[in-house]
Amino acid sequence: MACDPYSLALPGIQGLAPYEPGKPIETLAREYGLAPDSIVKLASNENPRGPSPKALEAAQQAVASCHRYPDGNGTELRETLAARHSVEPDAITLGNGSNDVLDLVARTFLAPGRNAVFSRHAFAVYPIVTAIAGAEARVAEPLPSDDPGAPYGHDVDAMAALVDADTRVVFVANPNNPTGTWVDGDALARLLARVPDHAIVVVDEAYAECVEASDFPQAMQWLPDHPSLVVTRSFSKIFGLAGLRCGCAVSSRAIADLLNRVRHPFNVNTAALAAAEAALADEAFMAESVAINSAGLAQLESGFRALGLTPIPSVANFVSVDVGRPGQAVFESLLPRGVIVRPVGGYELPNHLRVTVGTAQENERVLEAMAEVLSA
Ligand SMILES: *Cc1c(COP(=O)(O)O)cnc(C)c1O
C-alpha cells in the first residue's frame, strides 16, 4: 500500500496554508534580468535604512565567536530589555523573531479542544500557529471598512464575545498588519477587562516603536494588573534586524517560565543577541528612523489619494491601499518595473496592496510605477 504522508499528518497541518513571504529581490532580479540594486522592495515592512551602524558592528564582532554556542539564556539582552520595560529579566522570553514567541504561546497553551480568538485581517501567523497546535480558530468580524477610526481594524467587543470556556489565547496585533490600524487605550482596557483569566491575551506590538500618536497604548502598562497578558516585540521592523531574527515576549514570570520550558535552547543566535542589544542603545538612530517613517507614511498616503485610491490610515511602517481591482494583478504588473509590494488577498483583502514605507525616493518610485500601471 502506498504511503500518503498527507493523511498521516496532524489534522490541523493537513489543511494549513503556509505563510507567504515577500518576494526576494534576488528572485525578481533573476526572473526579469534586472540589476538587484535597481529593484525597490517595499514588501516586508523592513526598515529601508537598514539597522543602526552600531548594531551591524556588534553583529559582525559577534560572528567572530560563532564556533561557541550563543548564551542560551540571552542574559545580557534580557537584562537590557527588562530595564527598558521596567520588569525583571525573568519576565522576558526571547524568540527567533517574535513569530517564534507567538508559536511558543500556541504550543504552550493551545491544543485540540481549545480555541484561539483573533480578528479577520489580522496577522497571518495567528491562524498558522493555532492550526499547528490543533486548536480551533475563532475569527471575529472586523470594524466596517468605513469605520472613521480604524477601517478593517480589530473590533475588540466582537473579539471578547467569541471568548468561551475553551479559549486559551486571544491575539491582538497593535498596530495590526496588514491594515496598519490600531486599538486605543479604552478599547484595549475593555478587552482586558472582558477576557477571563483562563485566556492569555497576546498583544503583538511588532510595530509599536513606529507609532507617534501620543495616545497609543503601550500594553505593558497593564502587566501588573493582568497576569494573563503577554506583550510581544520585534527587532525586525523599525530596528532593521529582520534577517537576524530576534523578538521577545514580556509577561508575568509564570508565563515566561512556561514559555522558556518550551523554547528551543539557543533559539536566538550570537549575532542577533549582540545586534539587538546595540540597536536598543542607539536611540538617536531609532528616533531618526521613526521620523523618516512618519514622513514616508504621509508621502504614501497623499500619493495614493492623488491617484484616486483609498489607503487605510496607518500608524505602522506600511500602508495598505485599495487599488479598486485585484491587487494580485497590480502586484504582477509592478514586478517588471522593478517594484515589489505585497498583495494581501491571503488576508481577505483582495483589492488591496500593502506597501512598506521606504526612503522618500523609493516611495516616489512606487507611486510613479503605480500611476503607470493603473492608467495602462
Ligand atoms: C512582522 C510581524 C511580526 C514578526 O516578526 P518577526 O520578524 O518574527 O519578529 C509579528 N507580528 C506582526 C503583526 C508582524 O507584522
Ligand as a Chemical Component Dictionary entry (heavy atoms), coordinates in Angstrom:
data_LIG
# 
_chem_comp.id                   LIG 
_chem_comp.type                 NON-POLYMER 
_chem_comp.pdbx_formal_charge   0 
_chem_comp.three_letter_code    LIG 
# 
loop_
_chem_comp_atom.comp_id 
_chem_comp_atom.atom_id 
_chem_comp_atom.alt_atom_id 
_chem_comp_atom.type_symbol 
_chem_comp_atom.charge 
_chem_comp_atom.model_Cartn_x 
_chem_comp_atom.model_Cartn_y 
_chem_comp_atom.model_Cartn_z 
_chem_comp_atom.pdbx_ordinal 
LIG C1 C1 C 0 6.418  41.180 11.131 1  
LIG C2 C2 C 0 5.450  40.865 12.241 2  
LIG C3 C3 C 0 5.796  40.042 13.314 3  
LIG C4 C4 C 0 7.006  39.210 13.450 4  
LIG O1 O1 O 0 8.145  39.478 13.026 5  
LIG P1 P1 P 0 9.482  38.720 13.451 6  
LIG O2 O2 O 0 10.346 39.000 12.310 7  
LIG O3 O3 O 0 9.171  37.271 13.626 8  
LIG O4 O4 O 0 9.883  39.353 14.743 9  
LIG C5 C5 C 0 4.909  39.856 14.334 10 
LIG N1 N1 N 0 3.712  40.438 14.308 11 
LIG C6 C6 C 0 3.324  41.225 13.320 12 
LIG C7 C7 C 0 1.980  41.838 13.377 13 
LIG C8 C8 C 0 4.174  41.442 12.243 14 
LIG O5 O5 O 0 3.763  42.179 11.204 15 
# 
loop_
_chem_comp_bond.comp_id 
_chem_comp_bond.atom_id_1 
_chem_comp_bond.atom_id_2 
_chem_comp_bond.value_order 
_chem_comp_bond.pdbx_ordinal 
LIG C1 C2 SING 1  
LIG C2 C3 SING 2  
LIG C2 C8 DOUB 3  
LIG C3 C4 SING 4  
LIG C3 C5 DOUB 5  
LIG C4 O1 SING 6  
LIG O1 P1 SING 7  
LIG P1 O2 DOUB 8  
LIG P1 O3 SING 9  
LIG P1 O4 SING 10 
LIG C5 N1 SING 11 
LIG N1 C6 DOUB 12 
LIG C6 C7 SING 13 
LIG C6 C8 SING 14 
LIG C8 O5 SING 15 
# 
